[in-house]
Amino acid sequence: MKNRNAIQYLSYLVIYGALILIGFKFEEHLQIKAEENFLITPYFYYSLFFPVLLGALFAIPKAKQSYQKNKKVGINWGKLLVFGIPSLLVLLFPAYYFTILTWGKLTPFATLLYGNENLHFLSGLILGYIIVDSIEYTTDREDRNHRKEEKNGS
């Protein structure tokens, strides 16, 4: 059993490593094409969606284990709102920096957020992970106990 888990984690590591390398190479290709053609939108959209997809893929092994044990699906809205909304705002900051609303001028830390690619990538990873991780699987027994606690607390 332990060898099977080790092999499974090693395969996850190899697959994720390959996806990261391929993803960064493709992003570099899009950046070169954007500089040649003066069309930045494909690069921009890719830089928004790639880290979110990667973060979601990082959360899949944990979600898979939870799903195998429990079958009832629920959403942890607290986790999704507390971690998801700020990371979404940081990820989308370059998009609304140049809008008509000029949010970039209103935000006091706009210079920190604009052009900081590491921060955008990290916030995309967090957002993708939180989206998958906020989907929680419970058993019927846990769900009934939670409802009883809510009734007793009210």
C-alpha positions in Angstrom: 0.0 0.0 0.0 2.8 2.4 0.9 4.7 1.7 -2.3 1.5 2.3 -4.3 1.1 5.8 -2.8 4.8 6.6 -3.3 4.5 5.6 -7.0 1.3 7.6 -7.3 2.9 10.7 -5.8 6.0 10.3 -8.0 3.8 10.1 -11.1 1.9 13.3 -9.9 5.3 15.0 -9.5 6.5 14.0 -13.0 3.2 15.0 -14.6 3.1 18.4 -12.8 6.7 19.1 -13.6 6.1 18.4 -17.3 3.0 20.6 -17.3 4.8 23.4 -15.6 7.8 23.2 -18.1 5.5 23.0 -21.1 3.3 25.8 -19.8 6.2 28.2 -19.3 7.6 27.3 -22.7 4.3 28.1 -24.3 4.0 31.3 -22.3 7.4 32.3 -23.6 6.3 31.5 -27.1 3.2 33.6 -26.7 5.2 36.5 -25.3 7.5 36.4 -28.4 4.6 36.3 -30.7 3.0 39.2 -28.9 6.1 41.3 -29.3 6.3 40.5 -33.0 2.6 41.0 -33.8 1.8 43.7 -31.3 -1.2 41.6 -30.1 -0.9 41.0 -26.4 -4.4 39.5 -25.7 -3.4 35.7 -26.1 -0.4 36.2 -23.8 -2.5 38.1 -21.3 -5.3 35.5 -21.2 -2.9 32.7 -20.9 -1.0 34.4 -18.1 -4.4 34.7 -16.2 -5.7 31.2 -16.8 -2.5 29.0 -16.7 -1.8 29.6 -12.9 -5.5 29.0 -12.0 -5.5 25.7 -14.0 -2.2 24.7 -12.4 -3.5 25.5 -8.9 -6.6 23.4 -9.6 -4.5 20.5 -10.7 -2.4 20.7 -7.5 -5.6 20.3 -5.5 -6.9 17.2 -7.3 -5.0 14.6 -5.3 -6.4 15.9 -2.0 -9.9 16.1 -3.5 -9.6 12.6 -5.0 -8.8 11.2 -1.5 -11.7 13.1 0.1 -14.1 12.0 -2.6 -13.2 8.3 -2.2 -14.0 8.4 1.5 -17.1 10.6 1.3 -19.8 11.0 -1.3 -21.9 14.0 -0.3 -20.8 17.3 -2.0 -20.8 20.7 -0.3 -19.1 24.1 -0.8 -17.1 25.8 1.9 -18.2 29.4 1.1 -16.1 30.9 3.9 -12.9 29.5 2.5 -13.9 30.4 -1.1 -14.8 34.0 -0.2 -11.9 34.7 2.3 -9.1 33.3 0.1 -10.7 33.3 -3.4 -11.9 36.9 -3.7 -8.6 38.6 -2.8 -6.6 36.3 -5.0 -9.0 36.9 -7.8 -8.6 40.6 -7.4 -4.8 40.4 -7.4 -4.9 38.1 -10.4 -7.1 40.4 -12.4 -5.4 43.7 -11.4 -3.7 44.2 -14.8 -7.0 43.8 -16.5 -8.7 46.6 -14.5 -5.7 48.8 -14.2 -6.4 50.4 -17.6 -10.2 50.4 -17.5 -12.4 53.4 -17.6 -12.8 53.3 -13.9 -9.0 53.7 -13.4 -9.0 51.5 -10.3 -5.2 51.5 -10.6 -5.1 55.1 -9.6 -7.5 54.6 -6.7 -5.6 51.6 -5.2 -2.9 52.8 -2.9 -0.7 49.7 -3.5 -1.2 49.8 -7.3 2.6 50.1 -8.0 3.1 46.9 -6.0 0.5 44.9 -7.9 1.1 46.2 -11.5 3.9 44.4 -13.3 4.6 42.0 -10.4 4.4 38.7 -12.4 5.4 36.5 -9.4 2.5 37.9 -7.3 0.0 37.3 -10.1 1.2 33.8 -10.7 1.1 33.0 -7.0 -2.4 34.5 -6.7 -3.6 32.4 -9.7 -2.2 29.2 -8.0 -4.0 30.1 -4.8 -7.2 30.8 -6.6 -7.2 27.5 -8.5 -6.3 25.5 -5.4 -9.0 27.2 -3.4 -11.7 26.7 -6.0 -11.1 22.9 -5.9 -10.3 22.7 -2.2 -13.5 24.6 -1.2 -15.6 21.7 -2.7 -15.9 19.5 0.4 -17.1 15.9 0.5 -18.9 14.7 3.6 -20.8 11.6 4.7 -24.5 11.7 5.5 -23.7 11.1 9.2 -21.4 14.2 9.3 -24.1 16.2 7.5 -26.8 15.2 10.0 -24.6 16.0 13.0 -23.8 19.4 11.5 -27.6 20.2 11.1 -28.2 19.1 14.7 -25.5 21.5 15.9 -27.0 24.3 13.9 -30.5 23.7 15.4 -29.1 23.5 18.9 -27.0 26.7 18.4 -30.0 28.7 17.0 
